[in-house]
Amino acid sequence: MEQEHHHGYIENKANYLNRLKRIEGQARGLQKMVDEEKYCIDILTQISAMTSALESVALGLLDEHLNHCVLHAAQQGGDEADLKIQEASRAIARLVRS
């Protein structure tokens, strides 16, 4: 029987979901600000806050991935380890470019 494998963030799942729900609320707030023709700088300030919140979630997930999935694969060695390291490197590159 194969052992069930969980993602690294599973222990903090509720925290991530709460943070993403707040970000969802920020997105709705931004839509309302545009609909109500609020001042450009105020909208940009809220976009910056939302971007920071998303980056915080992304960095948390990346940290969990490195400390769980990548570490586990590296301990196992072989092709899976190489794949997980390449995958993490590509994810980091995407975060840096954004």
N, C-alpha and C positions, 0 to 999 in steps of 0.2 A: 504494500500500500504506500502510495506516494505521500510525503509529508506536505501538509498545506502550507503555502508560503504567503505571508502578509507583506504589504508594502510598509516601508519604514515609518510613514506618517500615521499609521493606523492608531497609535496610542494618543495622538493629538488630533484625531479626526474632528471631534466636536469643536475644538478651538479653530481649526481651519475653516470649518463650515460657518461658524459664527462670524469670523473675519470676512469671509466671502459674502455673507448676507449683508454685512455693513457696507461693503464695496458696492453691492447691488443697489443698496439704498442710495449711496452716493451717486451712482449712475442715473437713477431716477431723479435725484435732486438736480443733477446737471441738465437733464432734459427739461425739467420744469423751469430752470433758470433761463435757458435759451428760449423756451416758449413764452416766458414772461418778459423777454428782452432785457435781462439784467445787464449790468455793466460788464464789459469784456474782461477787465482785470479780475473782477470777482469770479467769473466763470473760469478763467485761467488758473486762479488760485485753487479753486476746487478740483480742477483737473490735476494739478500738481499734487494735491493731497491724495487723490485717488490713485495716481501713478505710484506714489510712495507706498501706499497701502498694498497695492498689487506686487510691488517689488519686495516688500517685506514677506508676503506670503510665498513668493517665488524663492527667495533666499532660504526661508525656513524649510520648504519642501526639498530644495537642493541639498541643504545640510542633512536632512533626514535621509535622503537618497544616498549620499556619500557614506554616511555612518551606518547604514543598514544594508541596502542593496549592493552597493559597490564593495563595501567591506566584506560582506558575505561571499560575493563572487570572487574577490581576490583571495580569500581564504581557501576557496575551492580550486582556484587556478584554472588553467586551460583557456579555451576559446571564450567561455562565458565571462571570465574576468576581463579579457581584452575587449569584448563587446561592451560590457558595463562601463569601463573606463572611457572608451570612445564615445559612448552615449552621453556620459556626464560631461565630457569635454565639449561636445557639440551643444549641450544645454547651457553650459557656462558661456560659450561664444554667443549664443542667441541672447542671453541676458545682458551681456556686455554691449552688444550692438543696439539693444533697444533703448 
